[in-house]
Amino acid sequence: MSWTRATASEPAAPTARRRQRLLSLGACALALLLVGAATLSRPWHALEFKTFDVLTALAAPQRPGLPVVILAIDEPTFQELQQTWPFPRGMHAALLRRLHAEGAAAVGLDIVFADPSTEAQDAALARSIAETGPVVLAATREKIDSANAALWMDVLPLQRFLDAGADAGDAGVEPDDDFVVRRAPVARESFALRLAQRAAEARGQMPVLRHFDWIGYRGPRGTFDTRSYYQALEPGLLPAGFFKGKIVLVGRSARTATELTRSQADLFNSPFGTAGGERLFPGVELQATLVDNFLSGGGLRSVSEGWTLALTALLVPVLLWGSRRLHPAGAAALTGALVVAMGAVSWWLFAGFRLWWPPLLPAAAAVAVYGAAALVGFAIVRQRARQTRAMFAQYVPPAVVSRLIAQPGLMRLGGEAREVTLMFTDLANFTTLSEQLSAEQTVEVLTGYFNAMTPIVHASGGTVDKFIGDAVMAFWGAPLDDPQHALHAVQAAIAMQQAMQALVADLVARGLPPIHMRIGLHTGRVVVGNVGSEQRFSYTAIGDAVNLAARLEGANKAFGTGILLSAATAAQLPASVALRALDDVIVKGKTEPVRVFTPCDDAVVRDASLAALDAFHARDWERANGHLAQVLARVPGDAAALRLQERVALARALPAGGAWSPAVALDKL
């Protein structure tokens, strides 16, 4: 019969695997379509931009690649020169002559001279342009809104300045949707490009200008050598020859609170704000960055999207293989490792080869494929879990069911060695009670008893192993690890005795004899697992420790206690659990005695009981009887004290030198 079932079920496994594979492929395809649709959204582009910003902050060399100096029209300049904006053009003319005399390679004035001033001032600036080295002036574009359309108009420097030999270039930049400047200027004749060309010519170099797609920031604000405008006008404030061979840019600074408004101060948002740095970036420093990029190759080019799509296509089979072959944690680790690797490659290309490769698409695709495969796997596991729960939940504890679901390999014969705390319970006088009840009433009482005790065991993390007549076998520490299994077992035993009070009261109210529960507890190593035959097995514990726990349950009768626990269990309890030492017993087949305890809240009884045992071991009969008298005074008729009193009397009556042992065999109790 079993061979027939196996043969009939063999084709089902490949069919299930094929179904799981098809479901995974379908889910992954849907996930990739969703990722593809997301790439068209503005939030997606915002995430890519933020990635660019972070890499910019990490990879920036913190130094310029060329000798570039910025002369900032800043607050100190206004204070020193006592001038208002705009400055007289004769002042700019004097600056150009000073820079030419110092040997500057080229000068870029990031100032738009579109309107004429006085004739004398304009003539002075035109003469300086004609007499000094390469000069590039800023141009810009202005938007004119009309009723029909929006028009863009080029705003160029005065023609007389161009006729004098100045070049003009568009100083405008194009921020992205989040108003951060990342892209290279689209204008063919940009201000930075013209200045880079003239600087290369002045330095006797071929104007090999490296075109790029993205700005390669050299560092946060202040990376380029920045001096105040007035320092270049007044001799002696800067070292002689300071400007020799350098590219000089002149422009407005952000720190001009009194003379310039924020818009006039020519500020832009930089990528460094995302990484926690200063967000605002002066336009003149942005132009210096662009000049550096053109001449030194610091700008970045975009990696073709074809490589991104190819990599994404390669990731799919790898992740599908991982989801089928690896543990879920392993598949998650593989996905995480791939995402981290893609981020590292993106940074390596960014920092080492000045290539911008957004890792967001392949990373999101990897996470989506893993998530889709994991979701399908989770659904299949849930289906199997429901089947397992339906199969086992009727006769094993919920914790066991949960572990069988998590580890299907446990559903086999055999077990594992573990340290657990075992419990055996029994009902005293139940035989007398059952003789007065019908079979149906006996089952009703037992059902009520088991229904009251089982939730207490489960609530404390215990496993109800089995019901044996009116007895319960349970243990703590398996199948789930529980470092406090001894404490939880004792707490459950106390709660179970408290729950018995309501059951006993109900029996007495019905005119039936009361019953009492005895509990034995012991901690030790046992083999825990599925034991039985292939046709029928149960989750149980086997070992000497099980036998001792059962024997301790029966020994309650001799000590007059409701809970009896071994020293092995007591040793693992915190000091907050008050225990009374009762006696030392020897288990059948063992030679070492075991001290037994019971919970006790009376400190006097606890201390006197322990002192009596110590005196008994020391053969100090008088002192032992004295302490036992203290116990009996507190608890008249205490069975444990009376029993030890009898043992003291027997030991005392032995002849001198006679054989005596402070422990008693458990089978004699």
C-alpha positions in Angstrom: 0.0 0.0 0.0 2.8 2.5 0.9 4.6 1.6 -2.3 1.5 2.3 -4.3 1.0 5.7 -2.7 4.7 6.7 -3.4 4.4 5.6 -7.0 1.2 7.5 -7.5 2.6 10.7 -6.0 5.9 10.8 -7.9 4.6 12.7 -10.9 3.0 15.2 -8.6 6.4 16.6 -7.4 7.7 17.5 -10.8 4.3 19.0 -11.7 4.3 21.1 -8.5 7.9 22.2 -9.3 6.9 23.2 -12.8 3.9 25.1 -11.5 6.1 26.9 -9.0 8.6 27.7 -11.7 5.9 29.1 -14.0 4.4 31.1 -11.2 7.8 32.6 -10.3 8.5 33.5 -13.9 5.1 35.1 -14.3 5.4 37.1 -11.0 8.9 38.2 -12.0 7.8 39.4 -15.4 5.0 41.4 -13.8 7.4 42.8 -11.2 9.8 43.9 -14.0 7.0 45.5 -15.9 6.1 47.5 -12.8 9.7 48.6 -12.4 9.8 49.6 -16.1 6.7 51.7 -15.6 8.2 53.3 -12.5 11.2 54.5 -14.5 8.9 56.9 -16.4 7.8 58.7 -13.2 9.3 61.8 -11.6 10.0 60.1 -8.2 12.2 57.6 -10.0 14.2 60.4 -11.6 14.4 62.1 -8.3 15.9 58.9 -6.7 18.5 58.7 -9.6 19.4 62.3 -9.0 19.9 61.7 -5.3 22.2 58.8 -6.1 24.2 61.1 -8.4 24.4 63.6 -5.5 25.6 61.0 -3.0 28.3 59.8 -5.4 29.3 63.3 -6.1 29.9 64.0 -2.4 31.8 60.7 -2.0 33.9 61.0 -5.1 34.7 64.7 -5.2 38.6 65.1 -5.0 38.2 68.2 -2.8 40.7 70.1 -5.0 40.6 71.7 -8.4 42.4 70.1 -11.4 43.6 73.5 -12.8 45.1 76.7 -11.4 41.8 78.6 -11.1 41.2 81.7 -8.9 37.8 83.2 -8.2 37.5 86.9 -7.3 34.3 87.2 -5.4 32.3 90.4 -5.3 31.4 89.8 -1.6 30.5 91.8 1.5 34.1 92.6 2.4 34.5 94.1 -1.0 31.6 96.4 -0.6 32.9 97.5 2.8 36.4 98.1 1.6 35.6 99.9 -1.7 32.5 101.8 -0.3 30.8 101.2 -3.6 27.2 100.2 -4.5 26.3 97.7 -7.2 26.9 97.8 -10.1 30.5 98.9 -9.7 31.8 101.6 -12.1 33.2 99.9 -15.2 36.4 101.8 -14.8 37.0 99.7 -11.7 36.7 96.5 -13.7 39.1 98.1 -16.3 41.6 98.6 -13.5 41.2 95.0 -12.4 41.9 93.7 -15.9 45.1 95.8 -16.1 46.2 94.5 -12.8 45.5 90.9 -13.7 47.3 91.3 -17.1 50.3 92.8 -15.3 50.4 89.8 -13.0 50.4 87.4 -15.9 46.9 85.9 -15.7 46.3 83.4 -18.5 42.7 84.4 -19.1 39.9 86.3 -17.3 36.2 85.6 -17.3 33.9 88.3 -16.0 30.7 86.5 -15.0 28.9 89.8 -15.2 26.5 90.8 -18.0 27.4 94.2 -19.5 24.3 94.5 -21.6 23.4 98.2 -21.0 25.7 101.2 -21.5 26.8 103.3 -18.5 28.6 106.6 -18.9 30.8 107.0 -22.0 34.0 107.4 -19.9 33.4 104.3 -17.9 32.5 102.2 -21.0 35.5 103.5 -22.9 37.8 102.7 -20.0 36.6 99.1 -19.9 36.8 98.8 -23.7 40.4 100.0 -23.7 41.4 97.6 -20.9 39.8 94.7 -22.9 41.8 95.7 -26.0 45.1 96.1 -24.1 45.0 93.0 -21.8 44.9 89.3 -22.4 42.0 87.1 -23.2 38.7 88.3 -21.7 35.4 86.5 -21.8 32.2 88.3 -20.8 28.9 86.6 -19.7 25.8 86.6 -21.8 22.4 85.3 -20.8 18.9 84.6 -22.0 15.7 86.2 -20.8 12.2 84.8 -21.0 9.6 87.2 -22.4 6.0 86.1 -21.8 3.4 87.4 -24.2 -0.3 86.7 -24.6 0.4 84.1 -27.3 3.7 82.5 -26.4 6.9 82.6 -24.3 9.9 83.9 -26.2 13.6 83.7 -25.3 15.8 86.6 -26.1 19.6 86.5 -26.0 21.1 89.3 -23.8 24.7 90.0 -25.1 27.4 92.3 -23.9 27.7 95.7 -25.5 29.0 95.4 -29.0 31.9 97.9 -28.3 33.3 95.4 -25.8 33.1 92.6 -28.3 34.7 94.8 -30.9 37.5 95.5 -28.4 38.4 91.8 -28.4 36.2 90.3 -25.7 34.5 87.0 -26.2 31.0 86.3 -25.0 29.4 83.1 -23.8 26.1 82.1 -22.3 26.5 81.7 -18.6 23.1 80.1 -18.1 22.7 76.6 -16.7 19.8 74.2 -16.7 18.7 72.8 -13.3 16.9 69.5 -13.1 13.3 69.2 -11.9 14.5 69.4 -8.2 16.3 72.7 -9.1 19.8 71.2 -8.6 22.4 71.8 -11.3 24.0 68.6 -12.5 24.1 68.7 -16.3 26.6 70.3 -18.6 25.4 73.4 -20.4 23.6 72.8 -23.6 24.6 76.0 -25.2 27.2 75.5 -27.9 28.9 78.8 -27.0 28.7 78.7 -23.2 30.7 81.1 -21.0 32.8 78.3 -19.5 33.6 76.7 -22.8 34.7 80.0 -24.4 36.9 80.8 -21.3 38.4 77.3 -21.4 39.2 77.8 -25.1 40.8 81.2 -24.6 42.8 79.9 -21.6 44.2 77.0 -23.5 45.2 79.3 -26.4 46.9 81.7 -24.0 48.8 78.9 -22.3 50.1 77.7 -25.7 48.0 74.5 -25.5 45.9 72.9 -28.1 42.2 73.5 -27.2 41.4 69.8 -26.7 38.2 70.3 -24.8 36.6 67.2 -23.3 32.9 67.2 -23.8 30.7 65.7 -21.1 27.1 65.1 -20.0 27.3 65.7 -16.3 29.1 68.3 -14.2 32.0 66.7 -12.2 32.0 68.8 -9.1 35.5 69.2 -7.7 34.2 69.6 -4.2 31.7 71.6 -2.1 31.5 75.4 -2.0 34.9 76.9 -1.4 37.0 74.2 -3.1 38.4 76.7 -5.6 40.8 79.3 -4.4 38.5 82.3 -3.7 39.7 85.8 -2.9 37.8 89.1 -2.5 37.5 91.3 -5.5 39.1 94.3 -3.6 42.2 92.2 -2.8 43.2 92.2 -6.5 42.8 95.9 -6.8 45.0 97.0 -4.0 48.7 96.2 -4.3 50.3 94.3 -1.5 47.2 92.4 -0.3 48.1 89.4 -2.4 51.6 88.0 -3.0 53.4 89.3 -6.1 52.9 87.0 -9.1 49.9 85.4 -7.4 47.8 85.4 -10.7 50.6 84.3 -13.0 49.4 81.6 -15.4 46.1 81.2 -13.7 42.5 81.4 -15.0 40.7 84.1 -13.1 36.9 84.3 -12.8 35.1 87.4 -11.4 31.6 87.1 -10.2 29.1 87.8 -7.4 29.3 85.9 -4.2 26.4 84.6 -2.1 27.7 86.4 1.0 26.5 89.9 0.0 23.7 90.4 2.4 23.5 94.2 2.2 24.2 95.0 -1.4 22.7 92.1 -3.3 19.5 90.1 -3.0 19.6 86.4 -3.1 18.6 86.3 -6.8 21.2 88.9 -7.7 23.9 87.0 -5.8 23.8 84.3 -8.5 23.1 81.2 -6.4 22.3 77.7 -7.5 21.5 74.4 -5.7 24.3 71.9 -5.7 24.4 68.1 -5.2 26.1 68.5 -1.8 22.9 69.5 -0.1 21.7 65.9 -0.4 24.7 64.6 1.5 24.3 67.1 4.3 26.6 69.8 3.0 25.9 73.4 2.0 23.3 73.4 -0.7 23.7 76.8 -2.3 26.6 77.2 -4.8 27.7 80.5 -6.2 27.3 80.8 -10.0 30.9 82.0 -10.5 32.2 78.8 -8.7 29.9 76.7 -10.9 31.5 78.4 -14.0 34.9 77.6 -12.5 33.9 74.0 -12.1 32.8 73.9 -15.8 36.1 75.4 -17.0 38.0 72.8 -15.0 35.8 70.0 -16.5 36.4 71.2 -20.0 40.2 71.4 -19.7 41.0 68.6 -17.3 38.4 66.0 -18.2 36.7 66.1 -14.8 33.2 66.0 -16.3 31.2 62.8 -16.5 29.7 60.9 -19.4 26.7 58.7 -19.3 26.9 55.0 -19.7 24.7 53.7 -22.5 21.3 52.5 -21.3 21.9 49.3 -23.3 24.4 48.1 -20.7 21.9 48.7 -17.9 19.2 46.7 -19.8 21.7 43.9 -20.5 22.8 43.7 -16.9 19.1 43.7 -15.7 18.4 40.8 -18.1 21.3 38.8 -16.7 20.2 39.3 -13.1 16.8 37.6 -13.6 18.0 34.0 -14.1 20.6 34.4 -11.3 18.0 35.5 -8.8 15.5 32.9 -9.9 18.1 30.2 -9.4 18.8 31.6 -6.0 15.2 31.7 -5.0 14.8 28.0 -5.9 18.1 26.7 -4.6 18.9 28.8 -1.6 17.2 29.3 1.8 15.1 32.4 1.9 17.8 34.1 4.0 20.4 33.0 1.5 18.4 34.4 -1.4 17.9 37.7 0.4 21.7 37.8 1.1 22.4 37.1 -2.6 20.0 39.9 -3.6 21.5 42.3 -1.1 25.0 41.4 -2.2 24.1 42.1 -5.8 22.5 45.4 -4.9 25.6 46.4 -2.9 27.9 45.2 -5.7 26.0 47.4 -8.3 26.3 50.4 -6.0 30.0 49.7 -5.7 30.4 49.4 -9.4 28.5 52.7 -9.9 30.8 54.4 -7.5 33.9 52.8 -9.1 32.9 54.0 -12.5 32.0 57.4 -11.2 35.2 58.0 -9.2 37.7 56.2 -11.4 36.5 56.6 -15.0 34.2 59.7 -14.7 31.2 57.6 -16.0 27.7 58.0 -14.6 25.9 54.7 -14.4 22.7 54.9 -12.4 22.4 51.6 -10.4 18.8 52.2 -9.5 17.2 50.2 -12.4 19.1 47.0 -12.0 19.0 47.3 -8.2 15.2 47.8 -8.2 14.9 45.0 -10.7 16.9 42.7 -8.5 14.8 43.5 -5.4 11.6 43.2 -7.5 12.6 39.8 -8.9 13.6 38.6 -5.4 10.4 39.9 -3.9 8.2 38.3 -6.6 10.0 34.9 -6.2 9.8 35.2 -2.4 6.1 36.0 -2.6 5.4 33.0 -4.8 7.5 30.9 -2.4 5.7 32.3 0.6 2.4 31.5 -1.0 3.4 27.9 -1.6 4.9 27.5 1.9 1.6 28.9 3.3 -0.3 26.3 1.3 1.9 23.5 2.6 1.7 25.0 6.1 -2.1 24.8 6.0 -1.9 21.2 4.9 0.6 20.4 7.7 -1.5 22.2 10.3 -4.6 20.4 9.3 -2.7 17.1 9.6 -1.1 17.6 12.9 -3.0 20.3 14.9 -5.4 17.7 16.2 -2.9 15.8 18.3 0.2 17.9 18.8 0.7 21.3 20.5 0.6 24.5 18.4 4.3 25.1 19.0 5.1 21.7 17.6 2.9 22.4 14.6 4.7 25.7 14.0 8.1 24.1 14.1 7.0 21.3 11.8 5.8 23.9 9.4 9.1 25.9 9.6 11.2 22.7 9.4 9.4 20.0 7.4 12.5 17.8 7.8 11.4 17.2 11.4 8.5 15.0 10.2 10.6 11.9 10.4 11.3 9.3 13.1 14.1 10.1 15.5 15.0 13.1 17.6 17.6 15.3 19.2 19.2 15.4 22.6 18.1 18.5 24.6 17.9 19.7 28.1 14.3 20.2 29.1 12.2 20.5 32.3 9.6 17.7 32.5 6.3 17.7 34.3 4.1 14.8 35.4 0.8 15.4 37.1 -1.7 13.0 38.6 -5.1 13.3 40.4 -5.3 11.9 43.9 -8.6 10.3 44.9 -9.7 10.2 41.2 -10.4 6.4 41.4 -12.8 7.0 44.3 -14.4 9.8 42.4 -14.8 7.8 39.2 -16.6 5.0 41.2 -19.3 7.5 42.0 -19.7 8.8 38.4 -21.0 7.3 35.2 -18.5 6.9 32.4 -19.9 10.0 30.7 -19.6 12.1 33.9 -16.0 10.8 34.4 -15.1 11.9 30.9 -16.8 15.2 31.5 -14.7 15.8 34.7 -11.5 14.8 32.9 -12.3 17.0 29.9 -12.8 20.0 32.2 -9.5 19.2 34.0 -7.5 18.9 30.8 -9.1 22.0 29.4 -8.0 24.0 32.4 -4.5 22.7 32.6 -3.5 22.6 28.9 -3.8 26.3 28.2 -1.6 27.1 31.3 1.1 24.8 29.9 0.9 26.3 26.4 0.8 29.8 27.7 4.1 29.3 29.5 5.8 27.9 26.4 5.4 24.3 27.4 4.4 21.3 25.3 1.7 18.9 26.4 3.2 15.5 25.5 0.3 13.2 26.2 -2.6 12.4 28.6 -2.3 9.1 30.4 -5.6 8.4 32.0 -5.9 11.3 34.5 -2.2 12.2 34.2 -0.6 14.9 32.1 3.0 14.7 30.8 4.5 18.0 29.6 7.9 19.5 29.1 9.6 22.9 28.5 12.6 23.7 26.3 11.4 21.8 23.2 10.6 21.9 20.4 11.4 25.6 20.8 14.5 26.8 22.7 13.7 28.3 26.0 16.6 29.4 28.2 14.2 29.8 31.2 12.4 26.4 30.8 12.8 25.5 34.5 11.3 28.8 35.7 8.4 28.6 33.2 7.7 25.0 34.3 7.6 26.0 38.0 5.4 29.0 37.2 3.0 26.8 35.2 2.9 24.2 38.1 1.9 26.9 40.6 -0.7 28.3 38.2 -2.1 24.8 37.6 -2.5 24.2 41.4 -4.3 27.6 41.7 -6.6 26.6 38.8 -7.5 23.3 40.6 -9.2 25.3 43.3 -12.1 26.2 41.0 -12.5 22.6 39.8 -12.5 21.2 43.3 -15.0 23.7 44.5 -17.3 22.7 41.6 -17.0 19.0 42.6 -17.8 19.8 46.3 -20.8 21.9 45.3 -22.1 18.9 43.4 -21.7 16.7 46.5 -18.7 14.8 45.1 -15.5 14.0 46.8 -12.7 16.5 46.2 -9.6 15.6 44.2 -6.1 16.9 44.5 -3.4 17.2 41.9 0.2 16.2 42.4 3.0 17.6 40.2 6.6 16.3 39.8 9.2 18.4 38.0 12.8 17.5 36.9 15.3 19.1 34.6 17.7 16.9 32.5 18.8 15.8 29.1 16.4 13.7 27.1 15.9 12.7 23.5 13.0 14.8 22.1 11.5 14.1 18.7 9.0 12.0 16.7 8.9 8.5 18.2 6.8 5.6 17.0 6.3 3.8 13.7 6.1 5.1 10.2 2.3 4.6 10.4 1.8 6.4 13.7 4.3 8.5 15.7 4.1 11.3 18.3 6.3 14.1 19.5 7.6 13.0 22.9 10.6 12.9 25.3 12.5 9.8 26.3 15.2 9.3 28.9 16.0 8.8 32.6 14.9 12.3 33.3 11.4 11.4 32.3 11.3 8.6 34.8 12.6 10.8 37.6 9.9 13.4 36.9 7.3 10.7 37.1 8.7 9.4 40.3 8.7 12.8 41.9 5.0 13.2 41.1 4.2 10.1 43.1 6.6 11.1 46.0 4.3 14.1 46.7 2.1 11.7 48.7 4.9 11.0 51.2 5.8 14.7 51.7 2.2 15.9 51.7 3.0 18.4 48.9 1.3 19.4 45.7 4.5 20.2 43.8 7.8 18.4 44.1 10.9 19.5 42.1 14.4 18.2 41.9 17.6 20.0 42.7 18.5 20.1 39.0 15.3 22.2 38.4 15.9 24.3 41.5 19.4 25.1 40.4 18.1 26.9 37.3 15.6 29.1 39.1 16.2 32.7 40.1 16.4 33.7 43.7 13.0 35.3 43.5 11.4 31.8 43.4 11.0 30.7 47.1 11.7 27.0 47.6 11.7 24.8 50.7 14.2 22.0 50.9 12.4 18.7 51.9 14.8 15.8 51.9 17.4 13.9 49.9 16.3 10.9 47.8 18.0 8.2 45.8 16.5 7.2 42.5 16.4 3.6 41.6 19.5 2.6 39.6 21.4 5.7 40.8 23.8 6.1 43.7 23.9 9.9 44.0 21.1 11.4 46.1 18.9 14.1 44.8 17.5 16.9 47.0 13.9 17.7 46.4 12.1 21.0 46.9 8.6 22.5 47.0 7.5 26.1 46.5 7.0 27.8 49.9 6.3 31.5 50.7 6.9 31.1 54.5 10.5 32.2 55.2 10.5 30.7 58.7 9.5 27.3 57.3 12.0 27.5 54.5 14.9 28.4 56.8 14.0 25.9 59.5 13.6 23.1 57.0 17.0 23.7 55.4 18.6 24.0 58.9 17.0 20.7 59.9 18.4 19.0 56.9 21.8 20.3 57.5 21.7 19.2 61.1 20.4 15.8 60.1 23.3 15.3 57.7 25.7 16.4 60.5 24.1 13.8 62.8 23.1 16.5 65.2 19.8 15.0 66.2 18.9 17.6 68.8 19.4 20.5 66.5 17.5 18.8 63.7 14.5 18.1 66.0 14.6 21.7 67.3 14.3 23.1 63.7 11.6 20.6 62.8 9.7 21.7 65.9 9.8 25.3 64.5 8.3 24.0 61.2 5.5 22.1 63.0 4.8 25.1 65.2 4.2 27.1 62.0 2.5 24.3 60.1 0.9 21.8 62.5 0.8 18.3 61.0 3.2 19.1 58.2 3.9 15.7 56.6 7.4 16.5 55.4 8.5 17.6 58.8 6.8 14.7 60.6 8.5 12.3 58.1 11.9 13.8 58.7 11.3 13.7 62.4 10.7 9.9 62.1 13.9 9.5 60.2 15.8 11.4 62.9 14.4 9.1 65.5 15.3 6.0 63.5 18.8 7.2 62.9 19.2 8.2 66.6 18.2 4.6 67.6 20.9 3.0 65.4 23.8 1.5 67.3 27.0 3.4 67.3 28.9 2.7 64.1 25.8 1.3 62.4 25.2 1.9 58.7 23.3 5.1 58.1 22.5 7.2 55.1 21.0 10.7 55.1 19.2 10.0 51.8 16.2 7.7 51.3 15.4 5.5 48.3 12.7 7.0 46.2 11.0 3.7 45.7 10.4 3.4 49.5 8.4 6.6 49.8 
